[in-house]
Amino acid sequence: MGATGWEDEEAKKMEAGGDTVGQKLDAGALFVLQSKGSWLHCGYHLTTSIVAPPLLSLPFAFASLGWAAGLICLVIGAAVTFYSYNLISLVLEHHAQQGRRQLRFRDMATDILGPGWGRFYIGPIQFLVCFGAVVACTLLAGQSMKAIYLIANPGGTIKLYVFVAVFGVFMMILAQLPSFHSLRHVNLISLVLCLAYSFCAVAACIYLGSSKGAPEKDYSIAGANTHDRVFGVFNAIAVIATTYGNGIIPEIQATVAAPVTGKMFKGLCLCYAVVVTTFFSVAISGYWAFGNQSQGTLLSNFMVDGRAVIPEWLLLIIELFTLLQLSAVAVVYLQPTNEVLEGLLSDPKAGQYAARNVAPRVLSRTAAVALGTTIAAMVPFFGDMNALIGAFGFLPLDFAVPAVFYNVTFKPSKKGFVFWLNTTIAVVFSALAVVASVAAVRQIILDANSYKLFANV
């Protein structure tokens, strides 16, 4: 029997809840396997998880790097993540053909590196990254809602945490979609939205940067002294890593119908066509328009003293499209949390839509969203925290770990190019993760005096 036919047979056993080569499935894994996604659906999921509103922070990263270093880091980020995500896909395909279709990042770590790595390193880091992304999306959505409110009602007094809470209620409803696969149509809309607000943001930058009242363009490296500039460089690297970060490649590939061979590569090609189009256009146009005055998010540069400096209708469109896509991004990154909760609370012997499983699903997902919303409302300075998550989480998880997985699984010759390329990637980006984490912690300490719970920023 060929590899494809054997893989189909194994998938059928797993879908039936069977024990394939020692794999006993919990409810979370079993419900994932009921997905029958195509490579297009995979591309939609990948695009939503990578091409998200944090890309509007790329001009800010350029402010600490300058033109040359900024473009180099952007190109390296694209090349290394595309390569790394393909490595993960190849490892997943290999193990599926061996009878162990790994459905989660921690499953890969457990099978390849040992149970300690899955339980105490990869699992916690992935959870931190994904739930941190949910919190960040909720906060950014609240800020977008507040911006729309202030454009429509200048001088309005409604606080930020009110908008965060409103978005959280909407998220509680959207989070009830039962599986990753059920988000495929939502994520197609998300793909269109990210293209829409990126192109609108580029148009706004060109409009403002070429107008008579254009801000003064200063492309010198941001920072009062050499010390600040050095730490700014590593903060910028963490921002770029977060922008390219995914952290849920195995969970996305698990939604693809067997056989999975080659489907992830096609999905990645679709995703990275969107990545290159949006990331480079926004980064270049934003930095060209605002130079080292680029703020943490490009949207902040479009408003000065509470007033829009681009046509209000254009800013409203950008904010609205951003807000809508944030809901899709948040629910995508909620999936690992949902899967853990279902594994703990659901009964694999009952159907996915049985009352026995629907009730705990609704309650647990509502509670998870409520927790994320509360954190977003309490700590609206999440930009600093997000830089730490990017440095501590996305850099090792998406840049270093895939190379290690590949070398351990396939054992390429130590005399060959692939082994040393993967080893170099793992070592360099592990070191960058440590240094960038120190830089992010330093920034948190410097900004600690401005922290205030439920601040109206």
Secondary structure, DSSP 4 states (H G I P E B T S, - for coil): --HHHHHHHHHHHHHTT--BTTB---HHHHHHTT--B-HHHHHHHHHHHHSSGGGGGHHHHHHHHHHHHHHHHHHHHHHHHHHHHHHHHHHHHHHHHTT----SHHHHHHHHH-HHHIIIIIHHHHHHHHHHHHHHHHHHHHHHHHHHHHHHSTT----HHHHHHHHHHHHHHHTTS-SSGGGHHHHHHHHHHHHHHHHHHHHHHHHHHTSTTPPP---SPP-SSHHHHHHHHHHHHHHHHHHH----HHHHHTTBPSP-TTHHHHHHHHHHHHHHHHHHHHHHHHHHHHGGG--SSHHHHTEETTEESS-HHHHHHHHHHHHHHHHHHHHHHTHHHHHHHHHHH--TTS-TTSHHHHHHHHHHHHHHHHHHHHHHHH---HHHHHHHHIIIIIIIIIIIHHHHHHHHHH---TTSHHHHHHHHHHHHHHHHHHHHHHHHHHHHHHHGGG--TT---
